[in-house]
């Protein structure tokens, strides 16, 4: 099979496709023919040598996939050859085939094409886990989501609306209209407005219940200012760095909680648990028309370096997909 193998780290040109051995399924694994994969910020960091992936015989990036089951291990009971599946992996999705534990695979909703389904797993599971599972967002509450036009942001907008919560997002000027169209209740152009002030105005001075932050930097301290009493901040990324510091004293009167989270580094059983719960609670909402993948652009496998350049330009709204098969 063909796969992107990182023999070096650096710019997009290190993404070289090679012929490598086909995966062989373990007793509880599926071998999936990858139809599509999708880009994530973690891929850019891994390419640069700043975010090591799991131990693998070859360093093949890629955190999510959609495709068809080609082989099943002898103890697999939930899938059979030909089934359409998608899911998260610690690495290896930049390839024509991959092996994955059957309990980590998800059936693709009937309303979503197999080539589009790769835009679902990483961002929708990340947004749902951060907002709902760890953040406690529920109907009638208010979320603040930074980078609203990102993959996680566009998923978070839809999830908040689907469960009956209100959502405020931040984004650049060029992406304001797109965030409104997806369903954000309030869009704050961070080049012209203050999200703390806007959050308090929107909530009548109470503040927001949950903050989903992939930015970090000086947002960290300001998130506390935007927060309601007993609110939660879920830190999913630090695109702008760790920040100059947090005034911890501001947390005390708000009885606030800050949670740091990642998906990739979790043990297999935790990844399986979050995938299965997501399948029960969220996947049916795709076929009900409440959720849908937001796809900015797609590239053929041979142009994966160009796709990385496009993500680094930070102009995308939603996901950038790679058509593999």
C-alpha positions, 0 to 999 in steps of 0.5 A: 500500500501507499502511505506518507512516511515521515523520514524527517521533520520540517516543512510540507515537503517532508510528506513523502509517499512510499510503498509499505507493507499492508497492515495485518489485523489482530484478533479484534481489529479491522483492516480498513481501506481508507477512502479519505482522511482529514487534516488536523493541527496536530498533523502540522505539529507532528510533521515539524517534530513538535508533537510525537505520535504513538510508537509505530514501526513507521511514522505515518501521520493521520488521526482520522479516516473514513473507508470500507472494511477489507478484513476482520480479525477472528474475534471481531463481531460488530463489523463485516467486510464491506461495512462503511466505517470512520473513526479516530486513530493515534496515527496511520491514517495517511495511508491506503489501509490501516488497522484499527480496534473494532470498538474504536470504529464507528458506522458512518451515518446514512446521510453522510457519504463515505468520502465526506465522513472523514470530516467527522471523527476528530472535530465532532468527538473533540467538541462534544467531549469538551463542551458536553462531557467535560464542560457540562454544557446542556440546554439553556446554557451558554458556550464561548468557542474560540476559533469558531471557523476551525474544524472543532469550532464549526462542530462545536457550534452545531453541537451546542445548537443541537442540544439547545444551548446558545453559542458565542464564537470568536473568529477573524473578519473574513470568517464572521459570515460563515460562523453565522451561517453555521448557526452561532448566536453571536460572532465576535470578530477578534480583530475589532471586538472584545469577547469578554465584553460581548459575552457579558452583554449577551448573557446580561452580565452573568457570563458564559457557562463553558469556554472551549479554547483551542487558542491559549495565549492571552485568551487564557486569563481573559476566559476567566473574565468571561466566565459565569460563577461555577463555569468551566474552561476546557483547554483543547489546544494552544495555537497561540502558545501557553500565554503570559500567565493566569491570575489564579485569584480570579478563579476563587470567587467564581468557583471556576474549573479549568480542564486540560484535555487531549484525545490522542494521548488517552489509553485505548480503553478511554478512546473506545469509551468516548467513541462508543458514547459519541456513537450513542448520543451524537451520531443519530443527530446526523441523520436527523439533520441537526449535525453535518460535516463542514468541508472547506476543501479537498485534495488528492493524496498526491497533493497532501503537501499542498493541503498542509500549506493550505491549513498553515495559511489559516484561511479554511472554514471547517475541514480540509480532506484528503481523498486517498482511495 
